[in-house]
Structures are given as structure tokens and as C-alpha cells.
Amino acid sequence: TLYPALCRALGKAAPVGPRGSYGALEGADQISDVILVDSSPIGRTPRSNPVTYMKAFDEIRQTFAQTRDAKMRHFTAKHFSFNATGGGRCPKCGGSGSRCTFWPI
């Protein structure tokens, strides 16, 4: 919803598709450009995406590892990685992108 709305506000071509609903868009006049960063692969493996290159998942894994449930199970940040064998990579999809609904929140 936000990306297409900002595109329209900045006079850029907005992605085609249904528009999400929102009450108002404020602050778009303070932005000069908008770029969509999604989970499309950018490397040799489908698991390499902008977030992995920016190392943002490191912080996310650390956050999950600090939860009470993770500590009770002796989980480390590695248990929340979809790249590490012996870690949290799904045994069914091998970390290729199936939605995981079992992580402690």
C-alpha cells in the first residue's frame, strides 16, 4: 500500500494491481524518491536477497534468540537462519521460502 501510494505522490509509475486502502498519506512532500526492496533473489541462490546482503537478518535472528521461548529451548541465532544446515532451516523446503509459523514470537 505504501510503495504504490508514494509512487503516485511522486509522479512515478506505480505498480499495477489492486490499491490498498488508507486514510491519508502524509509527509510524501519530504521524500524525493522511493525504491522498492523486496525479497527477489539477487545472487546465485534464491535465499540471497537485499536483506541478507544488508545483514538485517542478523539482528532479526538475534532478537528471536533472545525470546523467553528460545532461551528455554537453548536456541541460538543460528536456529533462526534459513541458510545454516543444522540450524533453523526447514527440513521440508531446505530454506527455500515456505512460510514458517512455528517460530516463537
C-alpha positions in Angstrom: 0.0 0.0 0.0 2.7 2.5 0.9 5.0 2.0 -2.0 2.3 2.4 -4.7 0.9 5.4 -2.8 4.4 7.1 -2.7 5.0 6.3 -6.3 1.7 8.1 -7.3 2.5 11.0 -5.0 6.0 11.4 -6.5 4.7 11.1 -10.1 6.4 7.8 -10.7 4.9 4.8 -12.4 3.1 2.8 -9.7 3.0 -1.0 -9.8 -0.1 -2.5 -11.4 -2.5 -4.2 -9.0 -5.2 -3.6 -6.5 -4.8 -0.4 -4.4 -4.7 -0.9 -0.7 -6.9 1.4 1.3 -5.6 4.1 3.6 -7.0 7.3 5.1 -4.2 9.7 4.2 -0.6 9.9 3.0 1.3 12.5 5.0 4.9 13.5 4.5 5.3 12.5 0.9 6.4 16.0 0.1 9.5 15.3 2.3 10.6 12.4 0.1 12.4 12.9 -3.3 12.4 9.2 -4.4 11.2 5.8 -3.4 12.7 2.4 -4.2 11.1 -1.0 -3.6 13.3 -3.5 -1.9 11.7 -6.9 -1.9 12.8 -10.5 -1.4 13.6 -11.2 -5.0 16.9 -13.1 -5.3 19.9 -11.0 -6.3 22.7 -13.7 -6.1 23.4 -17.3 -7.0 20.9 -18.7 -4.6 17.2 -17.9 -4.1 17.9 -17.2 -0.5 20.2 -14.2 -1.3 18.2 -11.0 -1.3 18.8 -7.4 -0.3 18.1 -8.1 3.3 20.7 -10.8 3.5 23.3 -8.6 1.9 22.5 -5.8 4.3 22.8 -8.3 7.2 19.4 -7.2 8.5 18.5 -10.8 9.3 21.4 -10.9 11.8 19.5 -8.6 14.0 16.2 -10.4 13.5 17.9 -13.7 14.4 19.4 -12.2 17.5 16.0 -10.8 18.5 14.4 -14.2 18.1 17.2 -15.9 20.0 16.6 -13.5 23.0 12.9 -14.5 23.4 12.0 -16.5 26.5 10.8 -19.5 24.5 14.1 -19.6 22.5 16.2 -19.4 25.7 14.1 -22.2 27.3 14.8 -24.4 24.2 18.5 -23.3 24.2 18.1 -21.8 20.7 20.8 -19.5 19.4 20.6 -17.1 16.5 21.7 -20.0 14.2 18.4 -21.7 14.9 16.6 -18.9 13.1 18.7 -19.0 9.9 17.4 -20.4 6.7 20.9 -20.8 5.4 22.6 -22.8 8.1 22.5 -26.6 8.0 21.9 -27.9 11.5 20.3 -24.6 12.3 16.7 -23.5 11.8 16.5 -24.3 8.1 13.2 -26.0 7.4 13.8 -29.7 6.7 10.9 -29.7 4.2 11.9 -26.8 2.0 15.6 -26.5 2.8 15.2 -22.8 3.4 13.7 -22.1 0.0 10.9 -19.9 1.3 8.0 -21.8 2.7 6.2 -19.8 5.4 7.3 -20.7 8.9 4.6 -20.4 11.5 6.4 -22.2 14.3 9.0 -19.5 15.4 8.4 -18.1 18.9 7.3 -14.6 19.0 
